[in-house]
Amino acid sequence: MKLVSRLAGKTLTMLVTLLALLGQSTLTRAEVTVETLHRYSNTRGVEVANLIPVNFSDLSPLLPAGYTPVPASELGIGSATQGIVVIVNFRGTNVSIDGKKPRKQEQVAIDIGVLVVEPELAEAADLNIPGAFHFYALAIYTDDARYAASLRSGDMPVEFVSQITYQRDYDDESGVGELSVKIPAQSSPFMSFNEGFGYALQPDPINAVFWHDGREGTTALHFLDDPFRRGEARSKLYTEPQSRWHTLFSDSNPSTCATDPETGFACMEVASVNLRYDNGAVGELLLFVPE
């Protein structure tokens, strides 16, 4: 666990360096029309991101042409034949969609994506941002029906799950605490127990872009968080045996822990990153349609 904790603290710094190098595409810019489908904002956010090495052989069927996974070995949390699946456990305050008045309830969004090299299409919408994180979206779970509906307009793989549990017992100033997340998704339920060990203010903003190829074209969900705090975390991820996420993760991860006695879910230890967004974020959902 000490090794996992040390690696988690270094992961985002290594990601920024690696993506700055790999993201310099030499491909010709695609001829596309870019349409803004929705705009988002929130005033404060907290997050723990789980980082899971997965074999290339298991990721390849999930990635359309044009998306290349970043090797896990470059980040020190897996081998040269593995990529990284990231589970973003996010909660935001005062979430607004398309400038409408925010609702009082907090929004939970659990994003699952494969970390990829900057796609060629990024240039078409000025998403070729140095140091940005690019993911191919595999699934998004949220307890916000409005947010789910907005993402469906761009064919993002979103599922509305009203009963997501996001129990955060943190000292927000220090970043020390515990976070329990339970996603009772019908197709593949899972949960995690996360421990945060503090965070510190970072000098640069963070950009995250989730890509997905749908029926109408390619969509990109982009969020800018400025400023943000980052620190170490460690996590235990629990998946239902024989389910989608268990099948994807279990063959690649030998670091197991005790089965959950209540649910019977299998457990694995994963590297994680502890994050806080003091001023929230602004975001947009873009649609790329070939001309």
N, C-alpha and C positions, 0 to 999 in steps of 0.2 A: 504493500500500500504506500510505503514511503516513496517508492520509485514512481508510482502513478501520480502521487501528489506533486512531486517535483516536475514531472513532465507537463502536467496540466498548467502549472504556472508559467511555463515557457511557450506553450503551444501557440497562442495568438501572435506573439512576437515573431515566431518562426513562420507562421502563416503569411504575415504581411510581407516578409522578405521573399518567401518562395513565390507568392502570387505576383509580386512585382516583376519577377524574372520570367515566370511561365506565362504571364498574361500578355506578353508582347507578341500578339498574333501577326503572322506574315501573310495570312489569307487575304484575298481581295474582299473589300467591303460589299456586303450583299445589298441588292437593290430592294428596299422594303419601304412600306408606309408604316409609320409609327403613330399609334393612337393612344391617348391617355384615357383609360376607362374609368379610373377612380383615383381619388387622392385621400390620404389618411394623415392623422396627426394624433398625438397623445402628449400629456404633460409630464409624465414620469413613467419609468419602466424598470422592472427588475427581471433577472434571468439567470438560469444556470444552463449551460450548454454541455451536453454529453457528447463525447468523441469516441466513435466505435470503429476500429479497423475491420474491414470486410474484404474477403478475397475478390480479386478482379473477376474471377470466373462467375461469381455470384452477382456482381454489379453490372457486368456487361449486358445481360438481357434487359436491364432496367433503364439503360441510357440510350437514347436515340443517337443517330449519327451527328457528329459535331460537338459532343460533350466528352471530355477526357478527364477521368478522375485524377486527382493529385495523389501521388504515391504516399502511403502512410509512412514509409521509411524516411521520407524527407522531413517528417515532423517528429520522428523518434518515438512513435506510439504503435508501430506495426512494421510489416515487412515490405520489401520492394514489390511484392506481388499482391499487395492489398491497397485499397483506397480507404476513404474515411466517410462514414455516415454520421451526420450531426443531428442530434435531437435538441431543438431549441425550446426550452421551457420558459415561456414569457408571460408576464402579467403587466398590463398597462392601465393607466389611470386617465380619465377624461378623454376617452377615445372618440374622435370625430371622423366621420366619413363624408367626403365631398362638402366639407364646410358646415355640415348640419350641427345643431346643438348637441354636445356630448351627453350621453346618458350617465347617470350617477354610478351605475354598477361598473366594477372593474372588468376588464376583458382578459381572458386567458386564451393564448394561442400556442399550440404545440406543433412546431414545424419539423418535419423530417426530410433531410435532403443529403445528396451526395456532394461532397466538396469537389468542385471541378475547376479546371483551368478556364480562364476568362473566355467565353464563347465569342465567335467572330461577330455575332450580331450586336455585341455590347457597344461597338463604335457607333452604330446607327442611332443610338439614343443617348450618347455621351455617358454610357455606363462603363466605359473603359477607364475606370478611376484607379489610379495607383493605390495599391494596398487593399482594394475592395475584396470581399469574400463572395465567391460565386458558388451557388449550389444548384443541382438539379432536383426539383421538388418531387418527392415520392408521396408525401401525404401531409395534410394540414388538418389539425383538429382544433376546434374553437367552440367556446360556449356563447359566442356572440352571433346570433342569427343574422343580423344585418351584415356583419363582416363576412360570414359564410356566403351569403347571397351575392355580395359584391365580387368575391373571388370566383364564384361559379360563372359569372358573366365573362370571365376570361379563361374558362375551362381549367382552372387550377384544381388540383385533386384535394378538395376540401370536404370535410365531414363535420356537420353540426352535432356536437355532443353536449347536451345541456348539463349533464351531471359530472363534468370534470371536477376533480378535487385538486386544489392548489393551496396547500396548507404551509404557510411560510412563517417560521418562528425565527426571526432574524433581529439582530441589532443593526438597523439600517445604516447607522453612521460608520460602524466598524466593518460591516460586511461579514460578521461572524454569526453563524446560525445554521438552522436545518430547514430543508424544504422537502415536503412529500407531495408527489404528483401522481394522480391516478386517472387514467383515461379509459373509461369503460366502453370503448368503441366496439360495436357489434362484431366486426370482422376480425379484429386483432387487438384485444385489450392488453394494456401493459401499464406499468407503474415504475416509479423510481424514488429512491431515498437519497437525498443530496446533502452534503455538509460543506458549508462555505467557511473559508479561513481568512476572510478579509479581502479588501480591494483598495486600489490606489488610483487617483486621477491620472488619465493618460493624456499625452500632449496633442494627439490628433483625433479627429472624429473617426467613427466606424461606419462603413458602408457594407450592407449585405444585400445581395440580389439573388432571388429564387426564380429559376427558369423552369418553364414547362412547355412542352409541345402539345397543343390541343387540336381540335377539329378545325378551328378557324385560323390557326397560325400559332406562332410562339408568343407566350406571355412572359413578362418579367415583373416580379414584385420586388421593388427596391425600397429600402429604408435607410435613412441617414440619421445617426444618433450622435449628437454633439452637445455637450461633452459626454464621456463615458468613463466609468471606473471598472477596473479589471483586477482579478485576483485568483487565487487557487481554490479548487474545490475537488472533492472526490465523491463518487456516486456508486450506488448499487442499482442496476437495472433489472426489472423483473418482467418476464414475458410468459405468456400462456403457451405451454408445450404444444407443438404442431401448428401454431399460428403463424401468420405471415412474418412478423418481426422476429419471433423465435427462430424460425427457419433461416432467415437471412443472417442473423447475428451468431447463432450458436456454433456453426461449423468453423468460424474464424477466431473464436475467443476462448482460450483455455482457462482464463481467470474466472473461475466460478466461485460462488458463495452459497450459503445455506438456502435451500428452497423455502419460500414463504409458507409457513404452516397453515395460514388461513385460506389462501387461494390455491396453493399447490404450484404457483408460478415458479419457473426456474430463475436463478439469479446469476448475474455476472457483474464483476467489478469493472468500471470504465473510468477513463480520465475525463475530467470536466473542468470548466472555466466558470468563474463567478463574476457576474456583471451587474452594473447598475447604471441607468441612464437618467441623470439628474433633471434634465430639461426635456425628457421625452424624445420623440422622434417625429420626423415627417416622412411620408412615403407616397408611392404611386404604383398603380397597376398599369402596365403598358402592354399593348398588343402590337405585334409585328406581323404585317401581312405582306407576302411577296407581291411585287408589282407585275 
